[in-house]
Amino acid sequence: MVIKLGHDNNVQTPGHKAFLEFKKIVEEESQGQIEVQVFPGGQLGSVQDMFEQARRGDIQMSVTATTLFTQTIPEFAIWDSFYMFDDATHAHRVLDGKAGIELMKPLESMNLVGLGYMEIGFRNFSNRKNPIMKPEDVKGLKIRGWGPIQIAAWESVGCVLTSLSWSEVFTSLQQNLIDGQECATSSFYYAKFYEAQKYWSLTKHVYTNWLWYANKDFMDGLSAEHRSLIEEAAKKTIRLDRELIAASEKEILDKLPGLGIEVNEVPLEARRAMGEIMNGAVKNQIVEKCGIDIYNFVMAEIEAERK
């Protein structure tokens, strides 16, 4: 039996390294009865291509950020809300709990089942003028805009948005056409934005998940023993991915001061205050997609899982 697993990350990322461990676990514990073939870096096509391949059963598994599929599965739009989670462990409790499980159910109508949520992590905020410590600190900053929800949210706290593609951001920062931008810590580092910015504020305003899914016919056709083996291996893989992401984040944050970047934590109270404003600005757009019942259910679960 062969499991073909395609994803779009490069071979150096925590996600790919975790999938190699999945391959090892499944092949060893099945005593060679199951072979796992991992295809990284978009070898099998775009995330949309692999989604369709998994639906048809041409491949058995793939993974994507839910934000990329809100047109296909509108319920996923709920995860585009701002300041949902206080930290990574809060996000994990929600995604591994009732809300995460419920939000995987729409996959079934597309002949898919969810295996769980890996992660890409939190997006944070860089700029050249001042550290972000409270909502007022972003007022008047010119930043990159890239989507209706993101633009509406940042405009609600006083940012000035300029529509730019990702490839234009570095030059725009260098030339002071924009003051700052927001992205994952790894993206900030590998894009070398530290050469054109001074402050990296850990706003943690959006958490990007990485949903792992499988062809439903394939999973339903497995023996009880093999299905249990694969599901348990997936849980171990998800834990490893999260551990590797956390280690990578820490490693990069430790490097940034030596590159001239001032790194600061944003107080939780300030993040919650920004979240109240920003989510108020985008709630209607998100509810139009996911529905009010899903919105209220997920938000209630998020509050229940706060520590």
Secondary structure as the mmCIF struct_conf table of DSSP 4:
data_model
#
loop_
_struct_conf.conf_type_id
_struct_conf.id
_struct_conf.beg_label_comp_id
_struct_conf.beg_label_asym_id
_struct_conf.beg_label_seq_id
_struct_conf.end_label_comp_id
_struct_conf.end_label_asym_id
_struct_conf.end_label_seq_id
STRN STRN1 VAL A 2 GLY A 6
BEND BEND1 ASP A 8 ASN A 9
TURN_TY1_P TURN_TY1_P1 VAL A 11 GLN A 12
BEND BEND2 THR A 13 THR A 13
HELX_RH_AL_P HELX_RH_AL_P1 PRO A 14 GLU A 29
TURN_TY1_P TURN_TY1_P2 SER A 30 GLY A 32
BEND BEND3 GLN A 33 ILE A 34
STRN STRN2 GLU A 35 PHE A 39
TURN_TY1_P TURN_TY1_P3 GLY A 41 LEU A 44
HELX_RH_AL_P HELX_RH_AL_P2 VAL A 47 ARG A 56
TURN_TY1_P TURN_TY1_P4 GLY A 57 GLY A 57
BEND BEND4 ASP A 58 GLN A 60
STRN STRN3 MET A 61 THR A 64
HELX_RH_3T_P HELX_RH_3T_P1 THR A 66 PHE A 69
TURN_TY1_P TURN_TY1_P5 THR A 70 THR A 72
BEND BEND5 ILE A 73 ILE A 73
HELX_RH_3T_P HELX_RH_3T_P2 PRO A 74 ASP A 80
BEND BEND6 PHE A 82 TYR A 83
BEND BEND7 ASP A 86 ASP A 87
HELX_RH_AL_P HELX_RH_AL_P3 ALA A 88 ASP A 96
BEND BEND8 GLY A 97 GLY A 97
HELX_RH_AL_P HELX_RH_AL_P4 LYS A 98 GLU A 102
TURN_TY1_P TURN_TY1_P6 LEU A 103 MET A 104
HELX_RH_3T_P HELX_RH_3T_P3 LYS A 105 MET A 110
TURN_TY1_P TURN_TY1_P7 ASN A 111 ASN A 111
STRN STRN4 LEU A 112 ASN A 127
BEND BEND9 ARG A 128 LYS A 129
BEND BEND10 LYS A 134 LYS A 134
HELX_RH_3T_P HELX_RH_3T_P4 PRO A 135 VAL A 138
TURN_TY1_P TURN_TY1_P8 LYS A 139 GLY A 140
STRN STRN5 LYS A 142 GLY A 145
BEND BEND11 GLY A 147 GLY A 147
HELX_RH_AL_P HELX_RH_AL_P5 PRO A 148 SER A 156
TURN_TY1_P TURN_TY1_P9 VAL A 157 GLY A 158
STRN STRN6 VAL A 160 SER A 163
HELX_RH_AL_P HELX_RH_AL_P6 TRP A 166 GLN A 174
TURN_TY1_P TURN_TY1_P10 GLN A 175 ASN A 176
BEND BEND12 LEU A 177 ASP A 179
STRN STRN7 GLY A 180 ALA A 184
HELX_RH_AL_P HELX_RH_AL_P7 THR A 185 TYR A 190
TURN_TY1_P TURN_TY1_P11 ALA A 191 LYS A 192
HELX_RH_3T_P HELX_RH_3T_P5 PHE A 193 GLU A 195
TURN_TY1_P TURN_TY1_P12 ALA A 196 ALA A 196
BEND BEND13 LYS A 198 LYS A 198
STRN STRN8 TYR A 199 ASN A 215
HELX_RH_AL_P HELX_RH_AL_P8 LYS A 216 ASP A 220
TURN_TY1_P TURN_TY1_P13 GLY A 221 GLY A 221
BEND BEND14 LEU A 222 LEU A 222
HELX_RH_AL_P HELX_RH_AL_P9 ALA A 224 LYS A 255
HELX_RH_3T_P HELX_RH_3T_P6 LEU A 256 LEU A 259
TURN_TY1_P TURN_TY1_P14 GLY A 260 GLY A 260
HELX_LH_PP_P HELX_LH_PP_P1 ILE A 261 ILE A 261
STRN STRN9 GLU A 262 GLU A 265
HELX_LH_PP_P HELX_LH_PP_P2 VAL A 266 PRO A 267
HELX_RH_AL_P HELX_RH_AL_P10 LEU A 268 CYS A 290
HELX_RH_AL_P HELX_RH_AL_P11 ILE A 292 ALA A 304
TURN_TY1_P TURN_TY1_P15 GLU A 305 GLU A 305
#
